[in-house]
Amino acid sequence: MPKYIKILTTLFILTVPVLIWFRKHQPIHPQKIIRQLHIQFEDISFISIDYTTSTRKLLGMNCEVYTGVLHVRKDDTTERYQFIADAFTGEIMEITSL
């Protein structure tokens, strides 16, 4: 087996897991969270999201999260909700009424 094939194989074996790890531990774009909120709620009038992640202690673990406020029209009023979403999966972790 030629030497360059061994080098390329070794390089491939070492770089692919590193790339997968970096991809998995990279925060998602907040626009994906906004899309999920539009799926979960009807008649959304306004969504405000902080584009910088913050660390919160949830269920005894330190989590990187996005926070924001959601305005939903119900009948003639507008209800406000505060939400917390996981920064790596985009999962909505908590929604509370304001």
N, C-alpha and C positions, 0 to 999 in steps of 0.2 A: 504494500500500500504506500503510495507516495506520501512524502512528508507533509505537503500542503493540505492534503485531505485530512490527515490526523489533526493538524492545527485548526482547520475550519470546523471539524467535528467538535473538538474541545471548546473552541470559541462559541459555537452554537449551544452546546450543553451548559456552558457557564452563563451566557447572556440571557437566554430565554427565561429562566426562573427569576432573574433579577428584574427583567422587564415586566413580567407578570406581577411581581411583588409591588413595584412602583405603580403600576396601573391600578392595583387593588387598593392601595393606600393613598390615592390621590382624591381629594374632595371633588364631588360632582359639581356641575354648574347649577346654580340656584334656579335657573329656568326650568329644569326638570321637576323641581319641587312645586313650582307654580303650576305646571301642567297637571301634576297629581292633585293639587287642590281644586283645580277646575273640574276634574273628574269626580271628586268627592262631594263638592258643593254645587248647588244650582244658584243662579242669580247673584254671582259675585260681582260686587261693584268696584272693589279696590283691594289690592294686595300690596303690602309693604314688607320687604324682606331685607335683612341686613346681609350684605354680600360677604362680610368677613365672618369667619367661623369663631366660635367661642367655646370654651371648655365648661361643661356642666357636669355635676355629679348626679347621675341618674341611676337608681337601683344599685347604688354602691360602686358604680364604675364611673371613671372619668370619660366623658364622651365629647367628641367634637361635633358641634351642632350649629345649624342656622336657626335664627329666630326671626319672627315677623308677626305682623298683624294682618288679619283678614276681615273685610267688611262684607257682610251678606245681607241682601235685601229680603225682608220677610214682611209680607203685607204692606203696610205703609211706613214701617220703621226699618232702620238699618241696625243690625246686630254686629258687634265687634268681637272677634276672637283672637287670642294670642296663640301662636303655634310654635312648636319646637320640632325640627326635622334633623335626622341624622345626616352628617355631612358626607359620608362615604356611600350610603345606600340610597339616600333620598327619602327614606321612610318617615312618615309623619309620626312622631313619638308621642306628642301631647298636644291637645287643643283645649284651651280653657276660655270661658266667656269673660269678657271685661266688663 
